[in-house]
Amino acid sequence: MEEQNVQNKAAKRSFVGIVTSDKMDKTIVVSIDSKKMDRLYKKYVTRTKKCKAHDEKNEAHVGDTVRIVECTPISKDKCWRLESIVEKAK
């Protein structure tokens, strides 16, 4: 019975992006870029999505490349949390 429950759970999404703001306490804003083919012009267009993520220890700063993971809603806008810092800003 427990094995079925584990299999039915949806996998948590994760993204890699760049921190654009760290001014809030325990919150960072992460910009996620994705390239998508335009159907009419057949060219790749860069789309940017901004997500607020929970950073418990305030360890990520502007310019860092980070991995964020989906979680239960923490506040009105935050439903992501910082998993790891992939690369520090120079």
Buried (B, 14 or more C-beta within 10 A) or exposed (E): EEEEEEEEEEEEEEBBBBBEBBEEEBBBBBEBEEEEEEEEEEEEEEEEEEBBBBBEEEEBBEEBBBBBBBBEEBEEEBBBBBBEBEEEEE
